Amino acid sequence: MEKEESNKIENISEKEQVNETGPISNFLTNEGLEHTNSAPDHIGIEIINLAPSKLIDVVLKLKEIGFNYLQCQGGYDEGPGANLVSFYHLISIEDYFKSKQPREVRLKVFLDRNGDLTVPSLYKIFRGSDWQERETFDMFGIIYDGHPRLKRLLMPEDWKGWPLRKDYIQPDFYEMQDAY
C-alpha cells in the first residue's frame, strides 16, 4: 500500500515538482509528513503536493499551527490523458486580522484519471468544504470519501459524464424530464 501511495505522489508532472522548500514544507518534513513541493505560485504562496492518504494528517497538522480556514477547494484537469487535481487553499484568519497579510498555503492532490479518483473529504474538519467538494465531484468525478451527501450539485442527477474534464464530449441531445 505504501508503494502505491508514493507512486501517487510520483504521478505529479515534472514541471510541478521542485527541490526548493518553504517554511511550511520544512515544518511538514520535521513532523514526518510525506509530501513534495511545487514552485510557489505567481504571488509566492507555497504549494504542497500530497498523496490522498496523507491529506487528512497534513490538514490536521496545519490546522494545529493556525491554518484554520479553508478559503477554497476545487479541482482542475491537466489535459486529456493527464492527471486530475483536487486543490485546497488554507489561510490563517488570526494572521489576517493582525496584519492583513495571512499565512497561506495551497495543497494539491494529483490523481491518475484512469486510476482511483478517491480523496478523503475535509467535511469533518472544515464544514465549508461541503458544496465545494460536491461541485468538484459534479464537474470532474473526483470522489470525496466520507462526505455526508456526495451527489450532483449543478448538473441533473441523471447526467452522464464530468463536464469540466478536458476529454469530455458534450452530448448532442439531453432530454429534461419532469421539467414542468
Secondary structure in CASP SS format (residue, H / E / C, confidence):
PFRMAT SS
TARGET T0000
AUTHOR 0000-0000-0000
METHOD secondary structure of the structure
MODEL  1
M C 1.00
E H 1.00
K H 1.00
E H 1.00
E H 1.00
S H 1.00
N H 1.00
K H 1.00
I H 1.00
E H 1.00
N C 1.00
I C 1.00
S C 1.00
E H 1.00
K H 1.00
E H 1.00
Q C 1.00
V E 1.00
N C 1.00
E C 1.00
T C 1.00
G C 1.00
P H 1.00
I H 1.00
S H 1.00
N H 1.00
F H 1.00
L H 1.00
T H 1.00
N H 1.00
E C 1.00
G C 1.00
L C 1.00
E C 1.00
H C 1.00
T E 1.00
N E 1.00
S E 1.00
A C 1.00
P C 1.00
D C 1.00
H C 1.00
I C 1.00
G C 1.00
I C 1.00
E E 1.00
I E 1.00
I E 1.00
N E 1.00
L E 1.00
A C 1.00
P H 1.00
S H 1.00
K H 1.00
L H 1.00
I H 1.00
D H 1.00
V H 1.00
V H 1.00
L H 1.00
K H 1.00
L H 1.00
K H 1.00
E H 1.00
I C 1.00
G C 1.00
F C 1.00
N C 1.00
Y E 1.00
L E 1.00
Q E 1.00
C E 1.00
Q E 1.00
G E 1.00
G E 1.00
Y E 1.00
D E 1.00
E C 1.00
G C 1.00
P C 1.00
G C 1.00
A C 1.00
N C 1.00
L E 1.00
V E 1.00
S E 1.00
F E 1.00
Y E 1.00
H E 1.00
L E 1.00
I E 1.00
S C 1.00
I H 1.00
E H 1.00
D H 1.00
Y H 1.00
F H 1.00
K H 1.00
S H 1.00
K C 1.00
Q C 1.00
P C 1.00
R C 1.00
E E 1.00
V E 1.00
R E 1.00
L E 1.00
K E 1.00
V E 1.00
F E 1.00
L E 1.00
D C 1.00
R C 1.00
N C 1.00
G C 1.00
D C 1.00
L C 1.00
T E 1.00
V E 1.00
P E 1.00
S C 1.00
L C 1.00
Y C 1.00
K C 1.00
I C 1.00
F C 1.00
R C 1.00
G C 1.00
S H 1.00
D H 1.00
W H 1.00
Q H 1.00
E H 1.00
R H 1.00
E H 1.00
T H 1.00
F H 1.00
D H 1.00
M H 1.00
F H 1.00
G C 1.00
I C 1.00
I E 1.00
Y E 1.00
D E 1.00
G C 1.00
H C 1.00
P C 1.00
R C 1.00
L C 1.00
K C 1.00
R C 1.00
L C 1.00
L C 1.00
M C 1.00
P C 1.00
E C 1.00
D C 1.00
W C 1.00
K C 1.00
G C 1.00
W C 1.00
P C 1.00
L C 1.00
R C 1.00
K C 1.00
D C 1.00
Y C 1.00
I C 1.00
Q C 1.00
P C 1.00
D C 1.00
F C 1.00
Y C 1.00
E C 1.00
M C 1.00
Q C 1.00
D C 1.00
A C 1.00
Y C 1.00
END
